[in-house]
Amino acid sequence: MTNALAVTTTPLPNTAVAISGSTLAPTISWTIPTGSTIPTGFVLKESVYLFAQASQGSGALYSSGELAPGTTQVNIGAIPQLNPGTVYTVSIQSDIFNQTTGALEARTRQFTGYVAASATPIAAPTYRPDVSPGTGPSGQAVYQFNSPVSQGIPILLDPLVATGFIYKTGATNPNFASVLLPNIGNPSPYEVFTWNGTAFVFDTNLAANTLLTFGTGGVSEFEVLGISPSLALNPNNSTDFVTQLTFTGSGEFTGTMTPITTDVPEPSTWAMMLLGFAGLGFIAFRRKSKPALLAA
């Protein structure tokens, strides 16, 4: 016998999840969705945990404890156990508590995995996407972003290994204004194609660390090809493929980055290869909790 749930929905997953600082002393930040309306008499509390594997582990290396309501950033700092080349997972836990009884009514947990590279600071906060296994046109994963953007201000995206990518804005997003691709030792320039409404059309060959500015009004979708398979990244490689983008206006970026691969992993493999400095993905798990069940 359990009491009826006073809260009928779980907290919305946080958006704009990013990692900054260094991967051996990370700072995790996020945005609490504006739609996260908490009923009167209840409070939203969040906690952050760090595990030493690419899934929820059997003991956290770090626990923030319950954070003050409205907190959207935690500096995990340097932990002696963190080592380069090791997979770690950050979990952001969102709980709705009854302020009268103290009972936990609902919970959402988000898992953000990454591969530790070094103590060298990350150049800029790097946004993490949600990953939807097997939803791409060839069965590959699709990375879904939900991050704020400002006109002309670059953001960084850090994807998993691939031989190319398709970048696409969301329905109401500002268009892409420019792109800059990293130097990962590719033997030839990247090939950039833009979408004309029915097909991708070749635009230009683009050298690494060279800014490509799209035409007036920007573009809503473009494709990058020509990444050598011999440079394929993996979760244990600290080299990454960080894309710098700017936008024609300010607003929200809710677009996608679809990797083009020559060998598509199984969905269970994608689930393990979570988002990170070398390879990334982001998964949100949601479950509803009953107070009497928790007490038992």
Secondary structure, 3 states (H helix, E strand, C coil): CCCCCCCCCCCCCCEEEEEEEECCEEEEEEECCCCCCCCCCEEEEEEEEEECCCCCCCCCCEECCCCCCCCCEEECCCCCCCCCCCEEEEEEEEEEEECCCCCEEEEEEEEEEEECCCCCCCCCCEECCEEECCCCCCCCCEEECCEEECCCCCEEECCCCCCEEEEECCCCCCCEEEEECCCCCCCCCEEEEEECCCCEEEEEEECCCCCEECCCCCECEEEEECCCHHHCCCCCCCCCCCEEEEECCCEEECCEEEEECCCCCCHHHHHHCCCCCCCCCEEEEEEECCHHHHHC
